[in-house]
Amino acid sequence: MPLETMEPNPVWVQDAYAETVDVFEAYGQDLTFRVWGGDWCKDCRSQLPDFGAALDAAEVPDDNVIHYELDKDKQGPGVDEYDIELIPTVVVEHEGEEIARFVEEEPVPIAVYLADRIEEALGAVNNE
């Protein structure tokens, strides 16, 4: 079941995150984004809508974004396999290998944090 909190934030400003969107556009077709969260979770409600908007702006295929809804005990699909303890957690995979992971809180938005890790792993996007 899709996480409602991944619905794109309608007031998210794409132009403010152009470099982030460029990275997701460049690599999004080849990546899998695994998102653990809960619609009941305050951090998920505050962070995931902007991440959803960034993926939407970059036209990342819906099939490349997999949602895992966790209960209030943070239990659910993939928790043990991916060692999920805090939410939101987003794992980015390329060719089946984890290349980036966002866990609950960083000093930058989820999309910005992951775009930086994706560039480190796969190479910088040429912004000419």
N, C-alpha and C positions, 0 to 999 in steps of 0.2 A: 504494500500500500504506500503510495507516495506521501511524503511528509508535506503537510500544508505549509510549514515554515519555509519550504524551498520555493514557494511561489514567488516569482520575481517582485521585488520592491518597485512599485509603479513610479516612485519619485527618485529612484536612483539615477545619478547623473553620469551617463556613459562617458562623456567628454572628459570628466575628471579622472577617469581610469583608462584612458586610451591605450597606454602601454600594456596594462594588464589584459585588456580585451584583445590586443594584438597577439599576445602570447597564447591565449586560449584559442584564438582563430587559427593561429599557425599550427598548433599541436592538438587541438581538441578532438579532431577526427581520429587520432591515434591513441588517445588516452581513455582510461576508465576512471571515473570519479566515484568513489564509494563514500556515501555520506551517512553517518550514524547520528541520530538525533531523536528528539521527542517534541511533539507539538506542545507538550506541557512544560517544556524546559525554557526558562527565562533566557539563558544564553543563546539557545537555538533560535528563539523568536527574535532576538535582537541582531543576530549575525547572519543567519542563513538566507533571509530574503535578499540581502545585497549580493551574496554569493550566487544565488539563483539568478539574479538580474545580470550579473557578469557573464555567467554561462549562456544565458539567453541572448545577450547582446553579441556574443561571439558565435552564436548559432552552433553551439556544441550539441550534437544529436542527443535526444532524450535517451536513446538506448545506451549512451555512454555514461549516464548518470544513474547510479543505483542507490536507492534509498533503503535504509534500515531503521525502522521505527523501534525504539527501545521503550521499555516500561519505566516506571519511576524508580525501579531498582537497577536501572541501566542494564537490563537483560534483554536479549533478543538475538536475532540472526547475526552470525559472524563475530560476535563479541569475543569468544574464546579464540577463534582462528586468527583474528586480527589484533588481539590483545587490547581491546577497547575498555578503557576505564572511565574516561571523562567525555562529555559531549558538549558541543558538537565536535566530532572527529571526522576529518575528511582524509581519505587515503587516495592518492593518485597513482595509477599503475600504467606502465608502458610495456607492452608486449608481456603482460603477466607479472612484471616485476615492480615492486613499490619504488617510486622515485621521489615521492613527497608525502608529507603527513602534517596536517594541521590538527592540533589538539586544544580544544576549548578556548584558549586565550593567548593571543600574541599582541604585540604593540601595534600591529597593522591589521587591516581587514583580511578575512580568509582569502579572498581572491588575490590580493596583492602578495600575501605571504606565499601562496602556492605558485603564483606566476614566477616569482623570484626563484623558488626551488626548481620549477620545471626548466627555467632557463639555465640554471646551474647544471642540471642533469643532461639536458638535450642540446644546449647551445643557445646563444642569444638570437633573438629575432632581429632581422635587419629592418630598421625603421627609416627607410630613405624617403 
